[in-house]
Amino acid sequence: MSQPRSYDVVIAGGGVIGLLLARLLTELRCGADALRIAVIEPDPPMPVSDESLDLRVSALSPASLQMLDSVGCLARVPAHAQCAFDTMRVWQNGDGPENDHAICFSAAQAGAAELGRIVENRSVRAVLWSLLEEDGRCDLLQAELTALTERAGDMQLQLTNGVAHTRLLIGADGAASPVRELLGIRSREITYGENALVAHLQPALPHQATAWQKFLPGGPAALLPLADGRVSLVWSHPEDDTEHLLALDDQEFAARLTRELDGVLGELSCTTARAVFPLCSAHAERYTGRRFALVGDAAHRIHPLAGQGANLGMRDVAALSSELREFLRQPLADPGDPRMLRRYERSRKGDNALTLRTMQGLDGLFTSGLAELAGAGMGMVDRSPLLKSMLARYAMGG
Ligand SMILES: Cc1cc2nc3c(=O)[nH]c(=O)nc-3n(C[C@H](O)[C@H](O)[C@H](O)COP(=O)(O)OP(=O)(O)OC[C@H]3O[C@@H](n4cnc5c(N)ncnc54)[C@H](O)[C@@H]3O)c2cc1C
């Protein structure tokens, strides 16, 4: 990139959240003109050409799926990379999800066809990227943002291969967000001393299009259904146990997991290597200011206990794109206007904070000495149709 380019909006970060936002913004106009947009991403996704399945999958709510559908993405995510689930079973104590300390949600209870889908992140990202490439209205800049300078009418962005100017910079650059750091925004972080271990396993019994989750003393373990009949494991555990869990051979590991999960899907067998992600929660002190906004993991990072990180990011995208759509209808509207951006922040920060606190509370409750009380609480929720349908609707992004 030789000459500095000028944009109305630059999105730093081409993960699922940044690309979905870019796709929505390509439809907007700035007064009479098309919005000039760019995404900066150092590591663009590769097209997915085979039927292998990456370890990173997300449980997406119907609201998130609807957004992906509205931009033409969902229909292009291959069938092997998405699996609908209509039931969720959550339990705590030893004798499986049929006991008193268990909750069962079904889509039918919430009056829906499905509770959500387990979707491969890599495929969603690759499809969004190629949609933007084909469409041609958004510049896709393969570069890293390394510095920024606020100027009178815009922001100057220093990229690894040149300079760009923008009236609005959106940080969608993930949990370690360089944009957040460069702007000097503090993020309150909580580390749990836990890691999440992920792997795909083959169960002996059918997964029944159900998301299974057990609260073990060290943290929750979830088995999420995949389209090819396997299940995707997300097991939060104290970091002191990580070395031991990784050192077990495949048979030992699968046998330990089968036992821990009360053989709910019969014998499990390993089909992939195991990967580990450190767990932490973080919340940026503010999301917006003059000429900038943060979305997705750059603004908030959440324990994967309830599979909400990407779903919350997509709600940010919906809120910010809708504020921009309204505002930019006005003649001479400046997309970097701090009052408009503040409205986006006000509409999302409370919801994100509540979800973060709820997940912290749940994790603490189940991994503390109050586990018995929590188990009794689950039984109570399961026997209350009203509470259950409220929780199911929340999990579905409603
Ligand atoms: C084990 C685990 C399980 C999870 N399960 C679920 C689930 O079931 N459901 C759910 O909703 N969520 C889940 N999540 C959370 C979800 O994966 C994240 O919330 C989501 O991927 C965040 O997307 P993002 O686009 O905001 O950030 P990222 O995916 O981190 O993307 C950030 C992008 O910014 C780019 N970037 C970085 N630095 C720069 C720079 N200087 N300049 C330009 N670009 C830059 C990066 O290359 C990257 O492409 C899970 C997370 C974990 C760890």
The ligand as an SDF file (V2000), in Angstrom:
LIG
                    3D

 53 58  0  0  0  0  0  0  0  0999 V2000
  -12.3080  -22.7950   24.4250 C   0  0  0  0  0  0  0  0  0  0  0  0
  -13.2710  -21.7440   23.9420 C   0  0  0  0  0  0  0  0  0  0  0  0
  -14.5700  -22.0950   23.5860 C   0  0  0  0  0  0  0  0  0  0  0  0
  -15.4790  -21.1220   23.1450 C   0  0  0  0  0  0  0  0  0  0  0  0
  -16.7670  -21.4860   22.8420 N   0  0  0  0  0  0  0  0  0  0  0  0
  -17.6580  -20.5450   22.4580 C   0  0  0  0  0  0  0  0  0  0  0  0
  -19.0130  -20.8930   22.1660 C   0  0  0  0  0  0  0  0  0  0  0  0
  -19.4290  -22.0580   22.2500 O   0  0  0  0  0  0  0  0  0  0  0  0
  -19.8980  -19.8940   21.7890 N   0  0  0  0  0  0  0  0  0  0  0  0
  -19.5010  -18.5970   21.7010 C   0  0  0  0  0  0  0  0  0  0  0  0
  -20.3450  -17.7240   21.3820 O   0  0  0  0  0  0  0  0  0  0  0  0
  -18.2100  -18.2390   21.9670 N   0  0  0  0  0  0  0  0  0  0  0  0
  -17.2860  -19.1710   22.3390 C   0  0  0  0  0  0  0  0  0  0  0  0
  -16.0020  -18.8060   22.6070 N   0  0  0  0  0  0  0  0  0  0  0  0
  -15.6170  -17.3890   22.4490 C   0  0  0  0  0  0  0  0  0  0  0  0
  -15.3710  -17.0090   20.9800 C   0  0  0  0  0  0  0  0  0  0  0  0
  -14.4630  -17.9300   20.3710 O   0  0  0  0  0  0  0  0  0  0  0  0
  -14.8050  -15.5800   20.9190 C   0  0  0  0  0  0  0  0  0  0  0  0
  -15.6350  -14.7340   21.6960 O   0  0  0  0  0  0  0  0  0  0  0  0
  -14.7870  -15.0460   19.4810 C   0  0  0  0  0  0  0  0  0  0  0  0
  -14.0610  -15.9040   18.6280 O   0  0  0  0  0  0  0  0  0  0  0  0
  -14.1450  -13.6610   19.4560 C   0  0  0  0  0  0  0  0  0  0  0  0
  -14.1110  -13.1920   18.1250 O   0  0  0  0  0  0  0  0  0  0  0  0
  -13.4120  -11.8090   17.7760 P   0  0  0  0  0  0  0  0  0  0  0  0
  -13.5610  -11.6760   16.2730 O   0  0  0  0  0  0  0  0  0  0  0  0
  -13.8780  -10.7230   18.6810 O   0  0  0  0  0  0  0  0  0  0  0  0
  -11.8540  -12.0120   18.1220 O   0  0  0  0  0  0  0  0  0  0  0  0
  -10.7830  -12.9550   17.4460 P   0  0  0  0  0  0  0  0  0  0  0  0
  -11.3880  -14.1930   16.9050 O   0  0  0  0  0  0  0  0  0  0  0  0
   -9.6760  -13.1100   18.4440 O   0  0  0  0  0  0  0  0  0  0  0  0
  -10.2600  -12.1190   16.1760 O   0  0  0  0  0  0  0  0  0  0  0  0
   -9.3830  -11.0120   16.3110 C   0  0  0  0  0  0  0  0  0  0  0  0
   -8.6600  -10.7720   14.9780 C   0  0  0  0  0  0  0  0  0  0  0  0
   -7.8500   -9.5930   15.1030 O   0  0  0  0  0  0  0  0  0  0  0  0
   -6.6400   -9.7990   14.4140 C   0  0  0  0  0  0  0  0  0  0  0  0
   -5.6090   -8.8850   14.9610 N   0  0  0  0  0  0  0  0  0  0  0  0
   -4.8880   -9.0370   16.1010 C   0  0  0  0  0  0  0  0  0  0  0  0
   -4.0180   -8.0140   16.2390 N   0  0  0  0  0  0  0  0  0  0  0  0
   -4.2190   -7.1720   15.1800 C   0  0  0  0  0  0  0  0  0  0  0  0
   -3.6280   -5.9420   14.7730 C   0  0  0  0  0  0  0  0  0  0  0  0
   -2.6200   -5.3570   15.4580 N   0  0  0  0  0  0  0  0  0  0  0  0
   -4.0900   -5.3620   13.6340 N   0  0  0  0  0  0  0  0  0  0  0  0
   -5.0820   -5.9380   12.9040 C   0  0  0  0  0  0  0  0  0  0  0  0
   -5.6640   -7.1040   13.2590 N   0  0  0  0  0  0  0  0  0  0  0  0
   -5.2350   -7.7210   14.3730 C   0  0  0  0  0  0  0  0  0  0  0  0
   -6.3220  -11.2800   14.6500 C   0  0  0  0  0  0  0  0  0  0  0  0
   -5.4470  -11.7830   13.6470 O   0  0  0  0  0  0  0  0  0  0  0  0
   -7.7050  -11.9180   14.5890 C   0  0  0  0  0  0  0  0  0  0  0  0
   -8.0280  -12.3800   13.2920 O   0  0  0  0  0  0  0  0  0  0  0  0
  -15.0700  -19.7600   23.0530 C   0  0  0  0  0  0  0  0  0  0  0  0
  -13.7560  -19.4060   23.3890 C   0  0  0  0  0  0  0  0  0  0  0  0
  -12.8540  -20.3890   23.8430 C   0  0  0  0  0  0  0  0  0  0  0  0
  -11.4470  -19.9800   24.2220 C   0  0  0  0  0  0  0  0  0  0  0  0
  1  2  1  0
  2  3  1  0
  2 52  2  0
  3  4  2  0
  4  5  1  0
  4 50  1  0
  5  6  2  0
  6  7  1  0
  6 13  1  0
  7  8  2  0
  7  9  1  0
  9 10  1  0
 10 11  2  0
 10 12  1  0
 12 13  2  0
 13 14  1  0
 14 15  1  0
 14 50  1  0
 15 16  1  0
 16 17  1  0
 16 18  1  0
 18 19  1  0
 18 20  1  0
 20 21  1  0
 20 22  1  0
 22 23  1  0
 23 24  1  0
 24 25  2  0
 24 26  1  0
 24 27  1  0
 27 28  1  0
 28 29  2  0
 28 30  1  0
 28 31  1  0
 31 32  1  0
 32 33  1  0
 33 34  1  0
 33 48  1  0
 34 35  1  0
 35 36  1  0
 35 46  1  0
 36 37  1  0
 36 45  1  0
 37 38  2  0
 38 39  1  0
 39 40  1  0
 39 45  2  0
 40 41  1  0
 40 42  2  0
 42 43  1  0
 43 44  2  0
 44 45  1  0
 46 47  1  0
 46 48  1  0
 48 49  1  0
 50 51  2  0
 51 52  1  0
 52 53  1  0
M  END
$$$$
